[in-house]
Every structure is written in structure tokens, then in C-alpha cells.
Amino acid sequence: YRVERAGPRPDGAVEIVLAREGVLRGARGEGLLRLTRTLVFAADEPVLRVDWELVNRSREVLSSRFAVEINTGLDGLDGPARGLRLPGRPPIGASE
């Protein structure tokens, strides 16, 4: 994925937009596909929202299944202080 943008939103949440382009291959052939994943970390509660957008960039109709797997990678190395860190703010997701 390529980072399209990352930073705070007006509501205080943190948004990270990732995108990539590729080829979808199937029984009917192949087509160009753009995939965008937007992660939104809420400011005041332990909530992560993930939005996906798939765009068919070819002229042909594409038929496929789409599935996701989420790996947050929180390994606990910082103990109770682990979480998303932004300058000047407490870690998001940190426990008290």
C-alpha cells in the first residue's frame, strides 16, 4: 500500500488512507483494480473504523469475491502505554 494521506481530522480522530492498484485475475480474464483502505482511529473512545473502496479501472465487468483480514500489530512492547502515538497527545488505545 501507498500512504495517500495521514493526520488528524476536524473531529479529533486520526485518519490514514492507504491505496494500491493491481490486476484482478479470474476465470473470465483480468482487469485493473484500485483498492483504497481508510483507517479512522476515534479520538475519545477505543474505536477503529476501516472503510474499503474498490474501483474497477478496466472496461470489462469484473466478478470476484472480496475478503479482509485485520492485523493491528499491537505487540505490547510498551505495556499499558501502547497505542497510536501523535505528538502532544496521549496514545490512542492506551490503558490507564
C-alpha positions in Angstrom: 0.0 0.0 0.0 1.0 3.6 -0.6 0.1 6.2 2.0 -2.2 8.7 0.4 -2.6 10.9 3.5 -2.4 10.6 7.2 -3.3 13.0 10.0 -5.9 14.4 12.3 -9.4 15.2 11.2 -11.5 18.1 12.4 -13.4 15.8 14.8 -10.1 14.9 16.5 -9.9 11.4 15.0 -6.8 10.3 13.2 -7.3 9.2 9.6 -4.8 7.1 7.5 -5.6 6.5 3.8 -3.8 3.7 2.0 -4.1 2.8 -1.7 -2.8 0.4 -4.2 -3.5 -0.7 -7.8 -3.3 -4.1 -9.3 -4.7 -6.7 -11.6 -7.6 -8.9 -10.7 -7.4 -12.3 -12.5 -10.3 -14.6 -12.8 -12.0 -17.2 -14.9 -13.2 -14.6 -17.4 -9.9 -12.8 -17.8 -8.3 -9.9 -15.9 -9.0 -6.3 -15.2 -7.4 -3.3 -13.5 -8.4 -2.6 -9.9 -7.8 0.2 -7.4 -8.1 -0.5 -3.8 -8.3 2.1 -1.1 -8.3 1.4 2.7 -9.2 4.2 5.1 -8.4 3.6 8.8 -10.1 6.0 11.3 -8.9 6.0 14.9 -11.5 7.7 17.1 -10.3 10.5 19.4 -12.2 9.8 22.6 -13.0 6.1 22.5 -11.2 2.8 21.7 -12.7 2.5 18.2 -11.1 1.7 14.9 -13.2 2.0 11.7 -12.0 0.7 8.4 -13.5 1.6 5.1 -12.7 -0.1 1.8 -13.2 1.2 -1.7 -12.7 -1.0 -4.8 -12.8 0.7 -8.2 -12.8 -1.2 -11.4 -10.4 0.6 -13.7 -10.9 -1.6 -16.7 -13.6 -1.5 -19.4 -14.8 -5.0 -18.7 -17.2 -6.1 -15.9 -15.3 -7.8 -13.1 -16.7 -10.5 -10.9 -14.9 -11.6 -7.8 -15.2 -12.0 -4.0 -13.6 -9.6 -1.6 -12.5 -10.6 1.9 -10.4 -8.7 4.5 -8.1 -9.6 7.4 -7.2 -7.1 10.0 -3.8 -7.3 11.8 -3.3 -4.4 14.1 0.2 -5.5 15.1 -0.2 -4.4 18.8 2.6 -6.4 20.3 2.5 -4.9 23.8 6.2 -3.9 23.9 5.2 -0.6 25.5 3.0 -2.4 28.1 0.0 -0.3 29.2 1.2 2.7 27.2 0.9 1.0 23.8 -1.3 2.7 21.2 -1.3 5.1 18.3 1.1 8.0 19.2 0.8 11.5 17.9 3.0 14.4 19.1 1.5 16.3 22.0 -1.3 13.8 22.6 -1.7 10.7 24.8 -1.5 7.4 23.0 -4.9 6.4 21.4 -5.9 3.0 22.8 -3.6 3.2 25.8 -5.0 1.7 29.0 -5.0 3.5 32.3 
